Every structure is written in structure tokens, then in C-alpha cells.
């Protein structure tokens, strides 16, 4: 562990972080003002990360600003906080890549220590350092995940020891509860010095993890970066799928930044499988159950899950505590300046008092008073002490208020972010509905419906595949269009979409369609309905699955495979025979 406690050393540290000669992350831990030791356990960090990262202790003091003045905006660290700086320079423009960890008590210090260790391990893994680690000090063992605690998984090993799994030792930058689950059997390498348990060998290759996805499946994806006309959807942490505006909304003027939220989990239709995956958000019904998301490790949980479809309620924020109330457990206050400093900033309330600042800095204005009264009266000293204590109490109360206000603001921000994500999801549904409603108008009902089916085929079949997978011919039976005209609760576009699945054979692979023969009655062993004149067999499929009186479609399949659409109606409505 290296200690930085001079202007030159602090400036050199900043130069090194901003330079290009680092091959390891650097952990920088600072001390609170007026405290000799940090709440963060620097020695524990050094013990756990070993040679994967460099650890630096920088006490907060005047030299701290030599460091801050040389660091980019929002990347500084002081006042008792800690930060890990990864290899490279991506963190300069993305401070989230190097999160600030706060500690204002022993309890917070323990949590911050664990998070800094995880940060360092994850950054080392992303830099490829963990794969080069020697296995001479490690032993290969089997075990079972016993608990998921915060950002760690605790593994009960075969020899009764406990191993710790951080995201860096599984899938870097992915929360551990999205990778491992309690009761999951695991195998890996135990570092006997640190108790770290590396399960990296269990990680599935992206192609293997996504092998169960098929074209036309509805799957879950996590929204990545969003721009005005494009966005990224992640099927897997290593598989970003670009989508354009026309795959999200039918309006060319829509800004996708108003429709999608980074980190949101959305349901999408697979329109082309890997390696060149394609997805669409336009072609997904609320009633369709997405297939389970891929697991990142063998036997692991789905790496993303759908959020419950319920309205977000904006609660009232927490009431700010009164200044005179007993001091609550301190809440972190952002210590980093909002912009690089050009002049020294006072790092502690003590230095806010001009008299104290003059004494500590050797200000000549204070010298005459000191020389004139070398034996300062005891009463005056006590009075000054009491005055300083009063000012200090005032500062403490103000800090408590500021900390509580930060809690309130963070709560508001959290509520607003959830509300915004919910509103964006609702707006997407509105845009999708409008896209379904807008289209050409045909005087001939059959011509209009055939156009709708052709549109569904062209939307869901990539242009490169359309020549090889043409839309099959199909018939429209006499009762079909009248029943379609009477149908409520389902759009024509939706019916056309299901018809596309039926005539192309895709419906057989979709569990949500529940494709099956239509029988004369629901009694067991009842024969299927068959048309005597041509031997066609009657089938039924779902148009909806979760709504009351869910709608169904009936169609004949002729001996040669051709489909004849026959009837649409509610679940209990029998087709005319």
C-alpha cells in the first residue's frame, strides 16, 4: 500500500491516473477531515485484491486539492470516500465506470470496503488480469451456492469451507444475483489465501446461452444506449442487437429517447437469429409470455426478468428531519467538486473560520495580535473556544440537514425514474397501437385482409430471407370475414399477424398459440372435426391468452397442407360447421 500525503505525490498520482502507462486498476482511499484513519479498511482491500490492483491511501488535507485540480470533472476523491480507477480512460467521460464509494461510519466503512473490492476485481477482470492469475495457489473444488448477500455469493464447498464469488469471478459487470442462485451446484477454483472462488469456467459462450432462442420467439432484452433514431438491446451481456426507429414505433418523427430507458427490460420479437440477431418491439402482444431469458452460467437463473406490469405510484418524499433532532446515521454527501478547482477549497468546517484559517496558514494579519498578547487571557480563550464549538454545532446541524435532503432527493429521483420508465413503456404501446391502426383502406374486405397478412409477413421476415421463405397461398372461407367484422377486443392487424404464423407454420412452435385440433366436444377421446368433401381437418389457435373471453381463430388444413381461414370468435364461441 502506498501513502500519498504531499503536494508532489498527489499531483504525481493524478498524472499517473490520467496517463497511459497503467496495466492495473488503482484503488484510492481517503480519510475524513479531522480523522487520522479512514473508515474504509485499506489493508483488507489490499489483502483481497492482491496483485490485481494497486492500493493508495491519501489522507484528506491541503494537498488533496493538488490531486483534485488535475483530475477531470466528477472523477475526484477525498473527504473519506474511495474510488477505483480502471485501466484506460473510459472513466473520464463516464464517471459511473468509476463509482465513488462513501463511508462516514464503521458500518458504512465495511460496506464501502466490500464494494471497492468488487469494483477492483471487476475492473481487473475486464482488463484480462484474472485470466492470467496463477493457479498454483488455488485448488479446484465443487460446491453449492448457499446464499446471495449484497454483491457476493457464498458457496459451501465440498471440504466445508466457504468460498466468496464476486461478479468479477463469474460475469464481470453483471450483478451476482443475475448469474448465480441459491442451491445451484458450482465448480471452480478456490484461492486459499483470500477465499475467493472463481467460477469463470462455468460461464457459457453467448452462442450456447442463446441457442434455445428461435425466430418468432418473444424474448426479454435489456435496453442499452439510446439515441434519437436507434438503440441497443442486449440479449446477453455480450450480445448487443441494434434496432432502428422503425422497429420500435410506426412514427418516423418519434425520438426513441422518449420511448426507451437505459437498463429497462423489454419484450421483443426475434425476427432473425444469430449471429446477426434482429429484434422488433412492434410485433409483441401484452398477452404473449416471453420465453425464459438465457442463463449466463450452467444451471443459473435467467440473467434478466420481466418487471411486473403494474402502475408506478409516486409516493411522497421522506420528510426532512429537524435540525435539533438527534443525529441519525450519517448519509453520504458527495465530496467531489463539480468542476476542477483553480484555487484551494476549504476541506473542513474548521477552516471556514477566518481566524482559524489565518492561524493555520500563517496569515500575517493574525501575527500582530499574537505578538501583542503572548499570554492570552484564559477567559478570552474559553470564550473563543465556546464560540467555535457553537459554530461547529451549527455546521454539524447543517450537514445533517444536507445529508437528509440528499436522501429525500435520491428518493424523488428513484420514484421519477421508475415513473418515467413506466410512462415510456405506455407510450410505446400507444405508438404500437397507432401503427396498427394506420394503413391503406380497401373497398374489398378480402383484399384488405390479404394486404394485412402480407404486411405481417414483410415486417417479420428479413428482406434477405423473403425470397427463400415466400408467403404461402391461403384460402379465406365464407364465414371468416363476417366473423372478423363482428370481432371485438382484437385488432385486424393482430389477427393478420397470427394468420401469418399459421400459414408459414410458425404457430406450431409458439406455445402461446396453443395450436390444436378442434374436436366435436371437450370430452376425452372425442374425434377431431373433419370435412367430408375434401378431408380437411379443423384446427384452433389462440389470438389472446390472458384476457377474459380470450379470442380464438379456427381454420381448416387441407390434405395438401393449404390453410383455409374459417372463423374468429371468443373462447366459448363454436365455429359454424
N, C-alpha and C positions, 0 to 999 in steps of 0.2 A: 504494500500500500504506500502510495506517495502522498506527501503532505504539501499543500500549496498555501503559503502564508506570507508571500511578499508580492509587491507590485510586478516585479520581473517574472516571477514564477506564474502568477495569474495571467499575465499577458502572454507568456510562452504557451500556457495551456490553451488559451483561446486560439493562438496561431496554429497549434497542432490540430485542434478540432476542425478548424477551417481549412487545413491543408489537405494534401493528397497522399501522405506517406503512412497512413494508418492501415493496419490489416486486422485490427481487433476493435470491438466496441470499447468505449471508455465510460465508466461509471463515476459521476461526480456527485459527492455528498457534501452538504454544507451544514454548519451549526447555526442554531438560532442566536439572535443577538443577545448578548449577556450570558450565554451558556458556553462552557468550555467544550463539552462533548455533544455530538449530535444524538437525537433520539433514534435515528436510523443506525442499525448495527453494521458498521462498516466491516468489521472483522468477519461477521457471518456471511456477508456478501462475498468477500474475498475467498472464504472457505468453500462456498458452494459453487462459485463460477470458476474457480481455479485459474487456469491459464487461458480461458476462453475470453476474458475481458480484463482490461486494466482498471484498477480501482484508485480513485483520487479523493482525498479529504481536503476540503477547502473551507476553513473557518470563515464566518462572515465578519468582515471588517472593512476598513477603508480600501484595501487592495482588491476587495471584491468588485469594486467598480472599474478597476483596470480590466478585469475579465469581462464585465457586462458591456463596457463601451466598445469592445472589439467583436462582440457576438451579434449575429443578426437579430432582428426584432422577434420577440416571443420565444427565444431559444436560450435565454439566460437562466441561471440557477443561483440562488442564495437564500439567506434567511431561514435555514433549517430544512429546505427541500432537497430532493435528489433527482437526478436525471441521467439517463443512459443515452449516449450519443452513438448511433450506429455507424458502421463503415460507409463511406461515400458521403454524398451531400444532399440526398433526398429530403432530409430532415430540415434543411434550411427553409424551403418553401412549404413544407408540410410539418408543422410542429407536432401534429398528432403522431408522427413517426417516432418522436422522442418525447413521450409524455412526462410531464412534471409530476413527481410524487411528493406529497406533503406529509409532514409529521410534526405535531405540536404537543404530543404526549407519548408516554412509553407504549401505550396501546396502539396509537397511530404509527409509532415508530416500527413496531413489529409488522404491521400490515404493509407499510411502505417498504420495509426490508424485503418482504416476500415478493412484492410487485417489482422492485428493482432487480431482484434475482431473475424473475421470469422475463423481464424486459431484456436483460443482458443475455440470457440463454436463447431467447427467440432471435435476437439480433445476431448472435453468434451462429445460430443455425442457418439463418438467411444468408449469412456471409460464407457458408460452407465449412465452418470451422469444426462443427460437431462430427461431421463425417470423417474427418481426419484424425479424430481423437484415438489414441492408442487403446487397444483392448487388453493390454497386459495387466491393468489394474482392475479389470471388470470380469464378472462371472455371469455366464448365461443361465437364466432361471425362468421357470414358469410361475404363474401366479394368477390371482383373481382380483379384479378391481373391487376394493372394499367400500370406498367412499369417494365422493367428489366433494372437495372442500375448497371453496373460493376458486382459485385458478390452478389447483393441483388435484391430481388423482392419487389416492393412496392405494397401493397394491399389496395385498397379503401374499407373500412369496412362499414357495414350496418349503423353504427352510425356516419358516415362521418369522422371518424378518419383514420389515415394511419398506417398500420402495416408493419413492416420490416421482410422479410423472408430471412434468410441466409441458405446456404446448410445444416448446422447442424440441422436446424429446418424442413428440408424436407428429403433429402437423403444425409447423410454426405459423404464428399469427392467427390461429383458429382456436377459439375458446375450448378448453379441455372437455366441457360437458357436451360439446358437439362432436367429439371424437371418441370418447370412452363413456361407458355406462356401468353402473354398479352391477356386479355379478358377471361381468364379461371376462372370459379367460384371456390371458395375455401371456406373451413370451417376449423376453428382451434381455438387455444387459444391465446388471447392477453394478454401479460404481460403489465399491465398499467403503471408500473414504467419505463420500458425500451423501450416500443413499439415493442418488438419482437413479432412476430406472428408465432406460432407453428402449422404447417400443417401436422405433422407427422402421424396423424390418417388417412390421405388420402393415405398414401403410400400403394401400392398394394403388396401383398405377391408375391415372384418370380413366384410361380406356377400359380397364377392368371394372372400376367402380360404376361406370355409366353403361356397362354392357347390357343391363336389363331394360334400358330405355328403347322404345321403338317409335317409328314415325306415327303420328296422330295421338301419341300419349299426351296427357296433360301432366306436367311435371312442375315442381317447385324450383324457383331460382331466386338468387339474391341479387338485388339491384346494385350495380357498381357505380361508376361515374356517369353522370347525366349531363348532356349538353342540350342545346336548343332543339336539334333535329336528330339526335342519335343518343344511344345509351348502351351500357354493357349489362348483360345478365349473366350471372355466374351459375352454371350447372354444377360446378365443382370449383373449389378454391383456385385451381389451376386451369380451369376451362372457361374463359370469358367468351360470351357469344354476343357479337354486335347486333343491335337492332336499330332500324330506322323509324322515322315518324310514321310511315305507312303501316308498320307492324304494331303500332300502339293505338293510333287514332285515325279516323277517316277524314279529319280536317287538316289540310296542308298548312294551315296557319297556326295550329296548336304548338305551344312551346312545351317540350317534354319535361322541362324543369318544373312545370306546374302540375304534372301528372304522375311523376315518379319521385320517390325519395330514396337516396342512397342508403343501403342497409336494409331496405324493406324486402320482405319475402313475397313474391307474386307467383301466381299460377300462370303457366304459359303452355301453348300447344307446340309440340315438336313437329316441325314441317320438313326437316331434313336431319338425318342422324350424322354422327361423327365420321371422320374427323372434322368436317365442315358443318358444324351444327347450325341449324336455323330454328328460330323460335318466333311465335306470334302471340300477342296478347289480345288480338281482336277476336280470335276464334275459341274463346273459352266461356263456358256457361258456369254460372254460380252453382248449379246442381251437380256438376261433374267433380268427382273425387279425384284429386291428383294421386298419381302413383307415389309410393313412398320414396323420399329422396335418397340419394346414394349414401352409403356408409363410406367413411374415409379409411377405416381400418376393418379388417376381417371381424365380423361379429359385432361391430359397433353400431351406435344409434344413427338415425338419419342426420345428416350434417345440418339440415335446415328443416324447420317445421312451419306449417301454416299458422298464422295468428288467428284467434277466434274472430269470427265475423260479427262483431258487436260494436255498437256506437260508443265512441270515446266521450266520456263526460269530463268537462273541465271543472275540477274541484277548486274550492277557494284556497289560496295560498296559506302557508303557515303564518301565524301572527308573530310579529317581531317581539322579542322579549323586552321587557322594560329594562332601562339602563341600571336600575337599582337592584334588579333581581340577582340571586346568587349566580355565580359564574358557572355556566354549563360547560360540558366537554368542548374544548375549542374546535372550531370548524376551520378548515384551511382557507387562507386568504392568499390569493395569487401574489407572490412576491416579485415576480419579474416585471421590469418596467415595460411600458407599451412601445417604447422606441429606444434605440441606442442612446445612451446618455452622453452628453457633451461636457457636463460638469458633475462633480461628485454629488450624489444624493445621500441624505442622511439615513443610514440603515437602521436606526433605532430611535424610539421616542425620547430617550435620554439626550440625544444630540439636538432635539428640537429646541431646547432651552438655550438662548444665545449665550448666557453666562457660562453654561457648562461647555458649550462649543468653543468659547474663547479660551477657557482654561485648558481644554484638552488639545487644542490646536496651537497654543502658544500665542494667541492673538495679542498684539502689543497694546490694544486698548485696555485690556484687563491688567496689564503689568503695573501701571501706576497705582491702582487701587491695592494691588497686592503688596507693593513696596511701601505704600503709605500706612498700611495696617498689618504689619507682620504678625501681630498677636491678636487675631480676630476674636472679638468678644464671643464668649461661649453662647450667650443668649441669642446673639445675631446668627450664629452658626445653627442653633436649634431652629430658629425661625425660618432660616433658609431651607433647612432640611425638611421641615414640615410643609413649606410651600412646594418643594419639589415632590414630596410624597403626594400632596394634593393633586398636582399636575399629573403625576404618574397614574394615580387612581382615575383621573379623568380620561387619560389616554387608554387605560385598560377598559373602561366602560365603552369608550368609542370603538375600540377593537371588537368587543363583544357584540356590539350592535352591527358593525360591519360584517362580522362573521355570520350572524344570524340573517342579515339581509342577503348575504350570498346564498345561504341555504334557501331562503324564500325565492330568490331569482332562479336558482337552479331548478327548484320545484316547478316554477312557472314555465321555464324553458322546456322541461321534460313534458309537461302537460301540452304545451303548444306544439312541440314536435310530434307527439302522438296524435294530436288533433289534426295537424297538417297532413300527416301520413294518411289518416282516415279520410280526410276530405279529398285528397288526391286520388285515393282508391275509388271513392264515389264518383269523382269527376271522370275517371277512366271509364267506369261503367256507363255514365251518361253519354260520353263520346262514342262508345261502342254501340249503344242503342241507337244513337243518331245515325251512325254509319250504316246500321242495318236498315234503318227506315228510309234513307235517301237512295234513290235509284231510278232507273227509267220506268216509265209507266206503259204497259201494253194493253191494247184493247182486247186482245185474245188472252184469256186466263192461262191456257196451257202454254202458250209461247212465253208468257211472263214467268211461269214457274220453271220451265226448262232453262230460261236465262238465269234464274236464281241458282239452280243447281250447277250450271256451267261456271258461274261466278265463284261458287264454293270450291269447285274443282281447281279453277285457276288460282284462287287465293291460297289453297292448302297444298298445291303441288308445285314444287320449284320449277321454274321455266326450263331448266336443264333436263328435267325428268319428264316433261309433259309429252314429248314425242314418244318416249318409251312406255308411258303409262297414260294412254288416252282415256277419256271419259267413256265408259261403256254405254251402249244404247239401252234404253229402258222404255217401258210402256206406262201409260197413265190410264188406269181403269176408270170406268164410268162413274163410280161413287166418290172417287178421290177428291176432285176439285170442289164439288159441293160441300164435302165434309171439311175441307181446308178453309172454305169461306166461312163456315159456321164456327170454326175452332177459335177459342179464346185462351189467353194466357201464354201463348207461344207465338213468336213472330214467324212469318213466312220464311225469312232468312234462316231461322233455326231449323225449320222443317227441311228446307233445301239442303242444309248442311248435313243433317242426318241421312237424307236420301243419298247424298254424295258418298257417305261412309258405307251405306248399304250396297249400292251398285258397284262400288270398287272393291268390296269385300273387307274393308277396314273395320266395319262394325263388329265382325266376328272376334276381333282381338281386343275390343273395348269392353271391359267388364261393366261400365256404366250403362251400356246399351241393353244388357241382359237379353241378347238375341236368342229366341227360342221358337219352336214350332207352336202354332196355335192349335189347341185341342178343342174337341167338341164340348168338353166340360172340364172343370177343375178336379174331378175325381181321378184318383190314381189309375193308371192303365188305360185311360181314355185315348182312343186313336186320334192322330193328327187329322186336321181338316184337309181334304184333297179334292180338287176339282175334277169331276169325272171326264169332262170333254177333252181335256188336254193333259191330265195327270199333274197339274201344278199343285204345289204344297203351300199352305198359308203359314206365314211367319209373323211374329210380333217383335217389336223393339221399343225401347224407352226413348221418348223425347225429353222427359224430365224424370228426376229420381227423388227429389227431396220435397217437392211441393204437394199440397193437398190435391187429390184427384189428378195425380200426375198423368200427363198426356202420353199416348201410345200411338205408334204407327203400325199398320198391317199391310203386308204385301205378299203377292204370290211369287214363287220362284218356279219357273218353268223347267222341264226336264233338261233343256239345253243350258240352263244357268241364267237366262234372261229374267230380269225383275219387272214385275207389273205392280205399280203402286195401287193400293186399293182403298185405304181408309185411314183417317186420323181422328182421334177422339180421346175421351178420358179413360182412366184405368178400367172402369166397370162397364164402359160402353162396348157392346158387341158389334163387330163389323157385319154389314149386310152380306148374306150368303145366297 
